Amino acid sequence: MSAWWGYSELDLDVQKIKAIVFDKDGTLIDFEASWSTGMLAMLQAVAPDDQAAQKVLATAAGFDMETRTFAGGAVFVNGTTEDMIAVWQGVDPRLSAEDLLAKGEVAFSGLDPEPLCDLPVLLGGLREMGFALGVVTNAAETPTLVQLQKLKCLELFDMVIGCDSGFVPKPAGDTILGFCDHLNLNASQVAMVGDSTHDLDAGRAARVGMNIGVLSGPAARSQIAHLADLILDDVTQLPALFSNLSLESGA
């Protein structure tokens, strides 16, 4: 287990943290297991039986077709649907946004998200510890709600915000601040948990009380360490983290 490093030396008041906001892909669900099959189907739909064209598009998206993995910091990992469309149109200006959206609906529909742990147990335990919970994702809101419902954990969140929920998406801090406003919290009372630079940039922009990086997504420790207050292997370490920090603070 990679320990959360340096937490006893951090200038963090854990007793102020009242809520935890999660990224979705790579934080709550397994990125490759959930999205690689859809990406392969999308590439085939956009460039049927054209391996050369598919490879160019895959590279632009940050996807390795052979290993079926995504690169940390890639547009498909960090960005919104609009970001992804813009990148592919930069590769091939003949591609239309409408056609890409339609093909994406088919390619990614019906995919079952693969949770990184028993989410109802983890999230239920955090709620029992007294935390309000939220999701802020650069995926669209409606499919996110469907995925969380499939994972039997939607009802455990106080608010779910997608890239199309009316806020400027990550890396801006607006989605986190929208969550704070909804619950009448100050950002200093919120911990942001994410696996990407966009997640942790958003946490910094919102001035959250704790910016927690996890290594369960495509990004390497070296890519996110400079943005995080602390880094965990994955979200399963959160209950122990908060328990230990509470003990350290004398709570």
C-alpha positions as CSV (number, residue, x, y, z in Angstrom):
1,M,0.0,0.0,0.0
2,S,1.3,3.4,-0.9
3,A,0.9,5.4,2.3
4,W,-0.6,8.8,2.3
5,W,2.6,10.8,2.6
6,G,3.3,13.6,5.0
7,Y,-0.2,14.0,6.3
8,S,1.0,14.7,9.9
9,E,3.0,17.6,8.6
10,L,0.2,19.1,6.5
11,D,-1.4,22.3,7.5
12,L,-4.8,20.8,7.3
13,D,-7.7,21.0,9.8
14,V,-9.6,17.8,9.2
15,Q,-12.3,18.8,11.6
16,K,-13.3,21.5,9.1
17,I,-14.0,18.9,6.4
18,K,-17.7,18.4,6.1
19,A,-18.0,17.1,2.5
20,I,-16.1,15.0,0.0
21,V,-16.4,15.6,-3.8
22,F,-15.3,12.9,-6.1
23,D,-14.3,12.7,-9.7
24,K,-16.0,9.8,-11.4
25,D,-13.8,8.1,-14.1
26,G,-10.5,6.8,-12.7
27,T,-11.6,7.7,-9.1
28,L,-14.8,5.8,-8.6
29,I,-14.8,3.6,-11.7
30,D,-12.0,1.8,-13.5
31,F,-11.1,4.0,-16.5
32,E,-9.7,1.3,-18.8
33,A,-12.2,-1.4,-17.9
34,S,-15.1,1.0,-18.4
35,W,-14.1,2.9,-21.5
36,S,-11.6,1.0,-23.6
37,T,-14.2,-1.2,-25.3
38,G,-16.2,1.9,-26.2
39,M,-13.2,3.7,-27.6
40,L,-12.4,0.8,-29.9
41,A,-16.0,0.8,-31.1
42,M,-15.9,4.5,-31.6
43,L,-12.7,4.4,-33.7
44,Q,-14.2,1.7,-35.9
45,A,-17.4,3.8,-36.3
46,V,-15.4,6.9,-37.3
47,A,-12.9,5.2,-39.5
48,P,-14.3,1.8,-40.6
49,D,-11.6,-0.8,-41.2
50,D,-9.0,1.9,-41.6
51,Q,-6.3,1.0,-39.1
52,A,-4.0,3.9,-40.0
53,A,-6.7,6.5,-39.5
54,Q,-7.9,4.8,-36.3
55,K,-4.4,4.9,-34.9
56,V,-4.0,8.6,-35.6
57,L,-7.3,9.3,-33.9
58,A,-6.5,7.1,-31.0
59,T,-3.1,8.8,-30.5
60,A,-4.8,12.2,-30.5
61,A,-7.2,11.0,-27.9
62,G,-4.4,9.5,-25.8
63,F,-5.5,5.9,-26.3
64,D,-3.2,3.0,-27.1
65,M,-5.1,0.5,-29.2
66,E,-2.7,-2.4,-28.5
67,T,-2.7,-2.2,-24.8
68,R,-6.2,-0.7,-24.5
69,T,-5.0,1.9,-22.1
70,F,-5.3,5.7,-21.8
71,A,-2.4,8.1,-21.2
72,G,-2.5,10.3,-18.1
73,G,-3.5,13.8,-19.0
74,A,-4.9,12.9,-22.4
75,V,-7.9,14.7,-23.7
76,F,-10.2,11.7,-23.3
77,V,-9.1,11.4,-19.7
78,N,-9.3,15.0,-18.7
79,G,-11.5,16.8,-21.1
80,T,-15.2,17.1,-22.0
81,T,-17.0,15.7,-25.0
82,E,-16.6,19.1,-26.7
83,D,-12.8,18.9,-26.1
84,M,-12.6,15.5,-27.6
85,I,-14.5,16.6,-30.7
86,A,-12.3,19.6,-31.2
87,V,-9.2,17.4,-31.0
88,W,-10.5,15.0,-33.6
89,Q,-11.7,17.7,-35.9
90,G,-8.1,19.1,-35.6
91,V,-6.9,15.7,-36.9
92,D,-9.6,15.5,-39.6
93,P,-11.6,18.7,-40.3
94,R,-14.1,16.6,-42.3
95,L,-15.5,15.1,-39.1
96,S,-18.7,16.8,-38.0
97,A,-19.6,17.3,-34.4
98,E,-23.1,16.0,-35.0
99,D,-21.8,12.8,-36.6
100,L,-19.2,12.2,-33.8
101,L,-21.9,12.7,-31.1
102,A,-24.2,10.3,-32.8
103,K,-21.5,7.7,-33.2
104,G,-20.4,8.2,-29.6
105,E,-24.0,7.5,-28.4
106,V,-23.9,4.1,-30.1
107,A,-20.3,3.2,-29.2
108,F,-20.5,4.0,-25.5
109,S,-24.2,3.2,-24.8
110,G,-24.9,0.1,-22.9
111,L,-21.4,-0.1,-21.4
112,D,-21.4,-1.1,-17.8
113,P,-19.1,0.9,-15.5
114,E,-16.6,-1.1,-13.6
115,P,-16.4,0.1,-10.0
116,L,-13.0,0.4,-8.3
117,C,-14.4,-1.0,-5.1
118,D,-17.7,-1.8,-3.4
119,L,-19.0,1.8,-3.8
120,P,-22.2,1.4,-1.7
121,V,-20.2,0.1,1.2
122,L,-17.4,2.8,0.9
123,L,-19.8,5.7,0.3
124,G,-22.3,4.5,2.9
125,G,-19.4,4.3,5.5
126,L,-18.3,7.9,4.7
127,R,-21.9,9.1,5.1
128,E,-22.0,7.4,8.5
129,M,-18.9,9.3,9.4
130,G,-20.9,12.4,8.8
131,F,-19.7,13.5,5.3
132,A,-21.9,14.9,2.6
133,L,-20.9,13.5,-0.8
134,G,-20.8,14.8,-4.4
135,V,-19.6,14.0,-7.9
136,V,-18.1,16.5,-10.3
137,T,-17.2,15.0,-13.6
138,N,-16.4,16.2,-17.1
139,A,-18.7,13.6,-18.5
140,A,-22.3,14.6,-19.2
141,E,-24.7,14.6,-16.3
142,T,-27.4,12.2,-17.6
143,P,-25.2,9.3,-18.5
144,T,-23.4,9.9,-15.2
145,L,-26.6,9.5,-13.3
146,V,-27.4,6.3,-15.2
147,Q,-23.9,4.9,-14.4
148,L,-24.2,5.7,-10.7
149,Q,-27.7,4.2,-10.6
150,K,-26.2,1.0,-12.1
151,L,-23.6,1.0,-9.4
152,K,-26.3,1.3,-6.8
153,C,-24.8,4.4,-5.2
154,L,-26.6,7.3,-6.8
155,E,-28.8,7.9,-3.7
156,L,-25.7,8.3,-1.6
157,F,-24.7,11.5,-3.3
158,D,-26.1,14.9,-2.3
159,M,-25.3,16.4,-5.8
160,V,-24.0,15.1,-9.1
161,I,-22.6,17.7,-11.5
162,G,-21.6,17.0,-15.1
163,C,-19.9,19.1,-17.8
164,D,-23.3,20.1,-19.0
165,S,-24.9,21.0,-15.7
166,G,-24.6,24.7,-16.1
167,F,-21.1,25.3,-14.6
168,V,-17.7,25.9,-16.3
169,P,-16.2,22.3,-16.3
170,K,-13.0,21.3,-14.7
171,P,-10.2,22.4,-14.5
172,A,-12.1,25.5,-13.4
173,G,-13.4,25.3,-9.8
174,D,-17.0,26.2,-10.7
175,T,-18.4,22.7,-10.4
176,I,-17.0,22.4,-6.9
177,L,-18.2,25.8,-5.9
178,G,-21.6,24.9,-7.3
179,F,-21.7,21.9,-5.0
180,C,-20.6,24.1,-2.1
181,D,-23.4,26.6,-2.8
182,H,-25.9,23.8,-2.9
183,L,-25.0,22.6,0.6
184,N,-24.2,26.1,2.0
185,L,-20.6,25.1,2.6
186,N,-17.4,27.0,2.2
187,A,-14.8,25.4,-0.1
188,S,-12.5,25.1,2.8
189,Q,-14.9,22.6,4.3
190,V,-14.6,20.3,1.2
191,A,-12.1,17.6,0.2
192,M,-11.7,17.1,-3.5
193,V,-10.7,13.5,-4.6
194,G,-9.5,12.9,-8.1
195,D,-7.0,11.0,-10.3
196,S,-6.2,13.7,-12.9
197,T,-4.6,17.1,-13.2
198,H,-8.0,18.6,-14.2
199,D,-9.5,17.3,-10.9
200,L,-6.8,18.7,-8.7
201,D,-6.5,21.9,-10.7
202,A,-10.2,22.4,-10.0
203,G,-9.7,21.7,-6.4
204,R,-7.0,24.4,-6.2
205,A,-9.1,26.8,-8.2
206,A,-12.0,26.4,-5.8
207,R,-9.5,26.6,-2.8
208,V,-10.8,23.4,-1.2
209,G,-9.7,22.4,2.3
210,M,-8.1,19.2,1.1
211,N,-6.9,18.2,-2.4
212,I,-6.5,14.5,-2.5
213,G,-5.0,12.6,-5.5
214,V,-5.6,9.0,-6.1
215,L,-3.4,6.6,-8.3
216,S,-6.3,4.5,-9.6
217,G,-6.6,6.4,-12.9
218,P,-4.3,6.7,-15.9
219,A,-2.1,9.5,-14.4
220,A,1.2,8.7,-12.7
221,R,2.1,10.0,-9.3
222,S,4.6,12.4,-10.9
223,Q,1.8,14.0,-13.0
224,I,-0.4,14.9,-10.1
225,A,1.9,15.1,-7.0
226,H,2.5,18.8,-7.4
227,L,-1.2,19.6,-7.2
228,A,-2.2,17.3,-4.3
229,D,-2.0,17.8,-0.6
230,L,-1.7,14.1,-0.3
231,I,-1.9,11.0,-2.5
232,L,-3.6,7.7,-1.9
233,D,-3.6,4.5,-3.9
234,D,-7.4,4.7,-4.3
235,V,-10.6,5.8,-2.5
236,T,-10.7,2.7,-0.3
237,Q,-8.1,4.5,1.9
238,L,-10.3,7.5,2.6
239,P,-12.0,6.1,5.8
240,A,-8.7,5.2,7.4
241,L,-7.2,8.5,6.3
242,F,-9.9,10.6,7.9
243,S,-9.9,8.5,11.0
244,N,-6.1,8.9,11.4
245,L,-6.2,12.6,10.7
246,S,-8.9,13.0,13.3
247,L,-6.7,11.2,15.8
248,E,-3.7,13.3,14.9
249,S,-5.8,16.5,15.4
250,G,-6.9,15.3,18.8
251,A,-10.6,14.9,17.8
